[in-house]
Amino acid sequence: MAVCDVCFRRCQIKENSTGFCGARTCRDGKILADNYGRLTALALDPIEKKPLKAFRPGKMVLSVGSYGCNLRCPFCQNSSISWSQEAFRCKSEAEYYSPQEIVQSALSLKSRGNIGIAFTYNEPLIGYEFVRDAARLAKDAGMENVLVTNGTASLNVLEQIQPYIDAMNIDLKAFTDSFYKDFIGGDFQMTKDFIEKAVQSCHVELTSLIIPGENDSEDEMRQLSAWVSSLESKCKKKIPLHITRFFPRFKLTDRGPTPVDTIFHLVEVARESLEFVFAGNV
């Protein structure tokens, strides 16, 4: 048995078993990424789809995803590869790509506007070793790296990948302990600490999905945007915020989509503190 230190869960994983995320395992008393290089998704996407508005606009990026996640969001947009029963079946179907193969694929797409690699779709940091190794090779090859993450990872994990990441979109799913703990099984403080450290070294944009009855109040948005503004002051750079509309999906189908008026109103509330705020899915 060994203890995984990727996130706040600190799973005690028995030999040849996997942790909560479904992707980290114990072999010979050591914690390893069972999903290393095992991809379930590979696509050339517009950079704006990540979403990133202020980083390399108009360019494309080779997006890669594996399987597993350390949160349990009932509204997950990628449940088929994150934490559903279907996702757990994906393990046997995931195709292995070495870091060298991924970088070669990215280089071959430069003529189509590709700037590099985006680690996305599932939670990439539960397999941070692959992110680190592929991103390092991509940087050596003159390409750029993007990370799309829930930010639920230790600062040690961030330090491992930070030298090679050019931009991140980090989910700031709400601004209360109760939402993180009770609604998605996360750790609010760990996410804030991750964001605060990340903005010091690369371009960061944040995304908040607004769910009716859960995180859609003016007061919460004012607190969230004021906190982001305080980070801007510390790091001396702008941090774009994406306020995104929810649609019923996966296990959260007991309510309708977020009203468009709510999204636009919360955008205006956030603009009381922030310069760059964008409405998404409207």
MARLUMVO-687417 format. One record per atom (N, C-alpha, C): x, y, z. Coordinates in steps of 0.05 Angstrom, whole numbers, padded with zeros to 5 digits, always signed. Layout:
BEGIN
XYZ;...
//
This chain:
BEGIN
+00017-00024+00000;+00000+00000+00000;+00018+00025+00000;+00008+00046-00014;+00022+00071-00014;+00002+00094-00015;+00011+00118-00008;-00007+00141-00007;-00002+00159-00031;-00023+00165-00046;-00021+00183-00068;-00022+00212-00058;-00005+00229-00069;-00005+00257-00059;-00013+00277-00081;-00028+00268-00102;-00036+00286-00123;-00056+00306-00113;-00075+00298-00097;-00096+00317-00088;-00102+00313-00059;-00123+00328-00050;-00130+00328-00022;-00139+00301-00011;-00147+00283-00029;-00158+00257-00020;-00136+00240-00007;-00112+00243-00017;-00089+00226-00006;-00098+00197-00003;-00106+00186-00025;-00116+00158-00026;-00094+00139-00017;-00102+00121+00001;-00085+00098+00009;-00091+00075-00010;-00074+00070-00029;-00080+00051-00051;-00065+00025-00046;-00080+00003-00046;-00069-00023-00042;-00055-00032-00068;-00037-00051-00065;-00022-00061-00087;-00041-00071-00110;-00035-00061-00134;-00051-00068-00158;-00080-00058-00158;-00085-00039-00140;-00112-00027-00139;-00109+00002-00150;-00132+00015-00154;-00132+00043-00162;-00145+00061-00142;-00138+00086-00143;-00149+00106-00124;-00176+00116-00133;-00186+00136-00119;-00213+00147-00124;-00216+00157-00153;-00195+00167-00164;-00196+00179-00191;-00199+00158-00213;-00193+00133-00207;-00194+00112-00226;-00170+00111-00245;-00149+00126-00239;-00127+00127-00257;-00100+00124-00244;-00098+00125-00218;-00073+00122-00204;-00073+00095-00189;-00050+00081-00192;-00049+00054-00181;-00024+00051-00164;-00023+00028-00150;+00001+00022-00133;+00014-00003-00145;+00039-00001-00152;+00054-00024-00161;+00081-00025-00148;+00088-00047-00136;+00113-00051-00121;+00116-00029-00100;+00093-00021-00088;+00094-00002-00066;+00097+00027-00075;+00095+00032-00101;+00097+00059-00111;+00072+00068-00126;+00065+00093-00124;+00042+00104-00138;+00050+00112-00166;+00034+00101-00186;+00040+00107-00214;+00014+00116-00228;+00017+00129-00250;-00006+00137-00266;-00013+00114-00285;-00034+00100-00279;-00043+00077-00296;-00052+00087-00323;-00060+00112-00325;-00069+00123-00351;-00047+00137-00367;-00022+00133-00360;+00000+00146-00373;-00001+00140-00403;-00005+00161-00420;-00005+00158-00448;-00028+00143-00460;-00047+00136-00444;-00070+00121-00454;-00093+00140-00460;-00097+00145-00485;-00115+00167-00493;-00142+00156-00502;-00163+00171-00494;-00190+00165-00503;-00201+00186-00522;-00187+00208-00525;-00196+00230-00542;-00172+00244-00554;-00174+00251-00580;-00153+00264-00594;-00166+00280-00617;-00163+00307-00616;-00176+00324-00636;-00161+00350-00639;-00163+00361-00663;-00152+00388-00668;-00174+00408-00664;-00172+00425-00644;-00193+00444-00635;-00184+00473-00639;-00204+00491-00643;-00198+00519-00640;-00190+00525-00612;-00170+00543-00608;-00161+00549-00581;-00184+00561-00564;-00203+00574-00578;-00225+00587-00563;-00243+00566-00550;-00242+00541-00559;-00259+00520-00548;-00250+00511-00520;-00226+00519-00511;-00215+00508-00486;-00230+00517-00461;-00241+00540-00456;-00240+00563-00473;-00217+00582-00465;-00203+00593-00485;-00183+00613-00481;-00189+00636-00500;-00193+00660-00490;-00200+00683-00506;-00176+00701-00512;-00157+00701-00493;-00135+00720-00495;-00108+00707-00499;-00108+00682-00508;-00084+00668-00513;-00085+00656-00541;-00068+00666-00559;-00065+00656-00587;-00092+00654-00601;-00108+00675-00601;-00134+00674-00614;-00132+00667-00644;-00151+00651-00654;-00151+00643-00682;-00134+00619-00688;-00120+00609-00669;-00102+00586-00673;-00117+00560-00666;-00104+00538-00673;-00114+00511-00667;-00095+00498-00647;-00105+00478-00633;-00088+00463-00614;-00097+00434-00614;-00077+00416-00614;-00082+00387-00613;-00090+00380-00584;-00115+00372-00581;-00126+00366-00554;-00125+00337-00549;-00115+00329-00526;-00112+00301-00518;-00125+00297-00491;-00138+00274-00488;-00151+00267-00462;-00147+00238-00456;-00148+00231-00431;-00146+00203-00422;-00172+00195-00408;-00170+00183-00385;-00194+00176-00370;-00190+00181-00340;-00212+00184-00325;-00211+00188-00297;-00213+00217-00288;-00222+00220-00263;-00225+00247-00251;-00226+00244-00221;-00216+00265-00207;-00216+00265-00178;-00239+00281-00166;-00257+00291-00183;-00282+00304-00173;-00306+00286-00182;-00329+00293-00172;-00354+00279-00179;-00376+00298-00186;-00371+00315-00205;-00390+00335-00214;-00414+00321-00227;-00438+00324-00216;-00461+00310-00228;-00469+00321-00255;-00457+00344-00263;-00463+00357-00289;-00441+00353-00309;-00423+00334-00305;-00399+00331-00321;-00406+00330-00351;-00391+00346-00367;-00394+00347-00395;-00380+00324-00410;-00361+00312-00396;-00345+00290-00408;-00347+00265-00391;-00372+00258-00382;-00375+00236-00364;-00367+00209-00376;-00368+00207-00402;-00361+00182-00415;-00331+00174-00411;-00314+00194-00404;-00286+00188-00399;-00277+00197-00371;-00296+00207-00355;-00287+00218-00329;-00293+00198-00306;-00318+00196-00298;-00324+00179-00275;-00349+00163-00277;-00362+00161-00300;-00385+00144-00303;-00376+00115-00306;-00395+00096-00306;-00389+00068-00311;-00377+00065-00338;-00387+00081-00357;-00375+00080-00384;-00346+00088-00384;-00340+00108-00367;-00312+00117-00365;-00294+00095-00355;-00303+00081-00335;-00287+00059-00324;-00282+00037-00344;-00301+00033-00363;-00298+00014-00384;-00278+00024-00405;-00274+00050-00406;-00256+00062-00426;-00227+00053-00422;-00221+00045-00397;-00193+00038-00391;-00182+00017-00411;-00198-00003-00416;-00189-00025-00433;-00188-00017-00463;-00202+00005-00470;-00203+00013-00498;-00184+00036-00504;-00172+00049-00484;-00154+00071-00488;-00130+00062-00504;-00122+00079-00523;-00099+00072-00540;-00074+00086-00530;-00052+00072-00529;-00027+00083-00518;-00013+00100-00539;-00005+00124-00531;+00013+00141-00547;+00036+00150-00528;+00060+00148-00538;+00083+00158-00523;+00084+00189-00525;+00097+00202-00506;+00100+00231-00509;+00113+00239-00536;+00132+00223-00545;+00144+00229-00571;+00124+00228-00594;+00106+00208-00593;+00086+00206-00614;+00067+00229-00614;+00059+00238-00590;+00040+00260-00588;+00053+00286-00599;+00078+00290-00592;+00092+00314-00602;+00095+00313-00632;+00102+00290-00643;+00104+00287-00672;+00077+00293-00685;+00055+00283-00673;+00029+00289-00684;+00023+00319-00684;+00031+00332-00662;+00026+00361-00660;+00043+00376-00681;+00067+00368-00685;+00084+00381-00705;+00074+00377-00733;+00062+00354-00738;+00052+00348-00765;+00028+00365-00772;+00015+00377-00751;-00009+00394-00755;-00003+00424-00756;+00022+00431-00756;+00029+00460-00756;+00018+00474-00781;+00017+00460-00803;+00007+00472-00828;-00023+00478-00827;-00037+00466-00807;-00065+00471-00803;-00070+00491-00781;-00049+00505-00773;-00052+00526-00752;-00047+00517-00724;-00037+00492-00720;-00033+00481-00693;-00009+00494-00679;-00014+00503-00655;+00008+00515-00639;+00020+00496-00619;+00007+00473-00614;+00018+00455-00594;-00002+00435-00584;-00001+00430-00558;-00018+00409-00546;-00034+00421-00523;-00060+00412-00522;-00077+00419-00499;-00084+00393-00485;-00078+00392-00459;-00085+00369-00442;-00112+00375-00430;-00132+00360-00436;-00160+00368-00431;-00179+00343-00431;-00204+00349-00432;-00226+00329-00433;-00232+00316-00406;-00214+00298-00397;-00217+00288-00370;-00200+00306-00352;-00194+00298-00327;-00177+00315-00311;-00148+00306-00316;-00132+00323-00330;-00105+00315-00338;-00086+00312-00315;-00090+00326-00293;-00070+00326-00272;-00069+00300-00255;-00090+00283-00258;-00087+00257-00244;-00067+00239-00259;-00060+00248-00283;-00038+00235-00297;-00017+00255-00304;-00009+00271-00285;+00009+00294-00290;+00036+00286-00302;+00044+00261-00297;+00070+00252-00307;+00071+00253-00337;+00049+00245-00350;+00047+00246-00379;+00047+00275-00389;+00031+00292-00375;+00030+00320-00382;+00058+00332-00380;+00073+00326-00359;+00100+00337-00356;+00118+00327-00378;+00118+00302-00384;+00137+00290-00403;+00131+00300-00432;+00105+00300-00439;+00098+00308-00466;+00101+00338-00470;+00094+00353-00449;+00096+00383-00451;+00126+00391-00453;+00143+00377-00438;+00171+00384-00440;+00182+00379-00468;+00175+00357-00480;+00184+00352-00508;+00172+00372-00527;+00147+00379-00523;+00134+00399-00541;+00149+00426-00539;+00156+00434-00515;+00171+00459-00512;+00198+00458-00526;+00211+00435-00523;+00237+00432-00536;+00234+00434-00567;+00210+00426-00577;+00205+00427-00606;+00194+00453-00615;+00192+00473-00596;+00183+00500-00603;+00153+00503-00604;+00139+00485-00590;+00110+00487-00590;+00100+00496-00562;+00075+00502-00560;+00063+00512-00536;+00044+00492-00523;+00040+00495-00497;+00024+00475-00482;+00002+00489-00467;-00022+00477-00468;-00045+00487-00454;-00056+00466-00435;-00065+00474-00412;-00076+00456-00392;-00104+00465-00385;-00124+00447-00387;-00151+00452-00379;-00157+00434-00355;-00161+00446-00332;-00161+00431-00307;-00181+00441-00287;-00188+00423-00268;-00206+00432-00246;-00190+00444-00223;-00163+00444-00225;-00147+00457-00205;-00146+00442-00179;-00155+00417-00178;-00155+00402-00153;-00130+00385-00152;-00108+00398-00147;-00082+00384-00146;-00064+00399-00127;-00044+00384-00117;-00025+00396-00098;-00006+00415-00112;+00006+00433-00097;+00025+00451-00109;+00050+00437-00118;+00056+00413-00107;+00078+00397-00116;+00073+00388-00145;+00048+00380-00151;+00041+00372-00178;+00044+00396-00197;+00035+00419-00188;+00037+00443-00205;+00066+00449-00211;+00083+00447-00191;+00112+00452-00195;+00124+00434-00216;+00114+00409-00217;+00125+00390-00237;+00119+00398-00266;+00096+00411-00270;+00088+00417-00298;+00092+00446-00305;+00093+00463-00285;+00093+00492-00289;+00113+00503-00309;+00138+00492-00310;+00158+00503-00328;+00150+00499-00358;+00131+00482-00363;+00126+00474-00391;+00098+00483-00401;+00082+00495-00384;+00055+00503-00391;+00054+00533-00397;+00042+00539-00420;+00041+00567-00429;+00014+00580-00421;-00007+00565-00420;-00033+00576-00413;-00050+00555-00400;-00068+00563-00382;-00086+00545-00369;-00114+00557-00369;-00134+00540-00372;-00161+00547-00364;-00168+00530-00340;-00174+00543-00318;-00180+00529-00293;-00209+00534-00285;-00222+00512-00279;-00250+00514-00269;-00250+00525-00240;-00264+00547-00237;-00271+00557-00210;-00301+00553-00208;-00308+00529-00199;-00335+00519-00203;-00356+00534-00186;-00347+00547-00165;-00365+00562-00147;-00347+00577-00128;-00359+00591-00109;-00342+00606-00090;-00351+00601-00062;-00358+00576-00056;-00366+00568-00028;-00354+00541-00022;-00347+00537+00003;-00338+00511+00012;-00360+00490+00009;-00384+00497+00014;-00406+00478+00013;-00410+00466-00015;-00408+00483-00036;-00411+00474-00063;-00389+00453-00069;-00365+00460-00063;-00342+00442-00068;-00345+00416-00053;-00351+00418-00027;-00351+00394-00010;-00376+00377-00016;-00399+00389-00016;-00424+00374-00017;-00435+00368-00045;-00428+00385-00064;-00441+00383-00091;-00423+00369-00111;-00396+00373-00109;-00378+00361-00128;-00356+00344-00116;-00355+00343-00089;-00335+00326-00076;-00307+00337-00079;-00304+00363-00077;-00278+00376-00081;-00267+00389-00056;-00247+00406-00060;-00234+00421-00039;-00230+00449-00048;-00246+00467-00038;-00246+00495-00046;-00219+00508-00042;-00207+00504-00019;-00181+00516-00012;-00159+00507-00031;-00159+00481-00036;-00138+00470-00054;-00140+00483-00082;-00165+00487-00091;-00168+00499-00118;-00159+00528-00117;-00166+00543-00097;-00157+00571-00095;-00126+00573-00094;-00114+00555-00078;-00085+00555-00076;-00072+00549-00103;-00084+00530-00117;-00073+00523-00143;-00074+00546-00163;-00098+00559-00163;-00101+00583-00181;-00081+00605-00174;-00079+00610-00148;-00062+00632-00139;-00033+00628-00147;-00024+00602-00146;+00003+00596-00154;+00006+00596-00185;-00014+00586-00199;-00013+00583-00228;-00010+00610-00242;-00025+00630-00232;-00025+00656-00245;+00003+00670-00244;+00020+00660-00227;+00046+00672-00224;+00065+00665-00247;+00059+00643-00262;+00078+00633-00281;+00068+00631-00310;+00042+00633-00315;+00032+00630-00342;+00006+00645-00345;-00003+00646-00370;-00030+00658-00375;-00051+00640-00364;-00070+00652-00348;-00092+00637-00336;-00119+00650-00342;-00138+00634-00351;-00166+00642-00353;-00182+00623-00335;-00204+00634-00324;-00221+00618-00306;-00248+00614-00318;-00261+00592-00312;-00288+00586-00321;-00306+00579-00298;-00329+00591-00296;-00349+00585-00276;-00375+00578-00290;-00384+00553-00287;-00409+00543-00298;-00431+00551-00278;-00451+00566-00287;-00472+00576-00269;-00496+00556-00269;-00501+00545-00246;-00522+00525-00243;-00545+00537-00227;-00569+00537-00239;-00592+00549-00225;-00596+00537-00197;-00598+00555-00177;-00603+00546-00150;-00579+00537-00135;-00555+00538-00147;-00531+00528-00134;-00510+00549-00130;-00503+00563-00152;-00481+00583-00151;-00487+00607-00167;-00513+00615-00168;-00522+00636-00187;-00530+00662-00174;-00521+00666-00149;-00528+00691-00135;-00509+00714-00142;-00520+00738-00140;-00503+00762-00143;-00481+00763-00123;-00488+00757-00098;-00468+00759-00076;-00444+00740-00081;-00450+00716-00090;-00428+00697-00094;-00410+00707-00118;-00423+00717-00139;-00407+00727-00161;-00390+00751-00154;-00401+00768-00136;-00385+00791-00127;-00361+00782-00111;-00365+00762-00094;-00342+00751-00079;-00322+00738-00097;-00331+00722-00116;-00313+00709-00135;-00297+00729-00151;-00310+00748-00163;-00296+00767-00180;-00278+00785-00164;-00286+00792-00140;-00268+00808-00123;-00242+00793-00116;-00245+00767-00111;-00221+00751-00105;-00203+00749-00130;-00215+00745-00153;-00199+00744-00178;-00185+00771-00182;-00199+00793-00177;-00187+00820-00179;-00163+00823-00161;-00165+00812-00137;-00143+00813-00118;-00119+00798-00129;-00124+00776-00143;-00102+00761-00155;-00089+00777-00178;-00105+00791-00193;-00095+00808-00214;-00076+00829-00203;-00083+00840-00181;-00066+00861-00168;-00039+00849-00159;-00040+00824-00149;-00016+00812-00139;+00003+00804-00162;-00009+00792-00183;+00008+00782-00205;+00013+00802-00227;+00000+00825-00226;+00003+00847-00245;-00004+00838-00274;-00025+00822-00276;-00035+00814-00303;-00065+00809-00301;-00078+00810-00325;-00106+00806-00326;-00113+00776-00326;-00136+00769-00313;-00145+00741-00312;-00173+00741-00323;-00177+00733-00348;-00204+00732-00360;-00221+00711-00345;-00247+00718-00343;-00266+00700-00330;-00288+00694-00349;-00294+00668-00353;-00315+00658-00370;-00339+00650-00352;-00361+00662-00355;-00386+00656-00340;-00404+00641-00359;-00408+00615-00354;-00419+00597-00373;-00446+00586-00366;-00463+00582-00386;-00490+00572-00382;-00491+00542-00379;-00506+00533-00359;-00510+00505-00353;-00533+00494-00371;-00529+00469-00380;-00551+00454-00392;-00553+00427-00378;-00578+00417-00374;-00581+00391-00360;-00566+00369-00374;-00552+00353-00359;-00537+00331-00370;-00529+00311-00348;-00521+00288-00356;-00509+00267-00339;-00529+00262-00316;-00521+00268-00291;-00537+00262-00268;-00553+00286-00258;-00550+00309-00271;-00563+00333-00262;-00583+00342-00283;-00607+00330-00281;-00628+00335-00300;-00654+00344-00286;-00652+00353-00261;-00675+00360-00246;-00681+00390-00248;-00667+00404-00266;-00671+00433-00270;-00665+00440-00299;-00676+00463-00307;-00672+00471-00335;-00646+00486-00339;-00640+00494-00363;-00616+00509-00369;-00616+00536-00354;-00592+00546-00349;-00590+00573-00337;-00603+00594-00355;-00621+00610-00344;-00632+00631-00361;-00610+00649-00373;-00613+00656-00398;-00593+00673-00411;-00590+00699-00397;-00613+00710-00387;-00612+00736-00373;-00595+00734-00348;-00596+00711-00335;-00579+00707-00311;-00549+00709-00317;-00542+00696-00339;-00513+00696-00347;-00505+00725-00353;-00520+00739-00369;-00512+00767-00376;-00512+00785-00352;-00531+00780-00333;-00531+00796-00308;-00506+00791-00292;-00498+00765-00289;-00475+00759-00273;-00449+00768-00287;-00449+00769-00313;-00426+00781-00327;-00423+00810-00319;-00445+00825-00318;-00444+00853-00311;-00435+00856-00281;-00445+00838-00264;-00436+00839-00236;-00406+00835-00235;-00395+00815-00249;-00367+00809-00248;-00350+00833-00260;-00362+00847-00279;-00347+00869-00291;-00345+00893-00272;-00358+00892-00249;-00354+00913-00229;-00325+00911-00218;-00313+00887-00220;-00286+00882-00210;-00266+00875-00231;-00275+00864-00253;-00257+00853-00274;-00261+00866-00301;-00240+00868-00316;-00242+00880-00342;-00251+00860-00364;-00241+00835-00362;-00246+00815-00382;-00265+00793-00372;-00290+00796-00378;-00310+00776-00370;-00326+00768-00395;-00329+00742-00399;-00342+00732-00423;-00366+00714-00416;-00387+00716-00431;-00410+00698-00428;-00406+00674-00446;-00411+00650-00436;-00407+00626-00451;-00433+00609-00454;-00435+00595-00476;-00458+00577-00481;-00484+00593-00483;-00484+00618-00493;-00508+00633-00495;-00515+00639-00524;
//
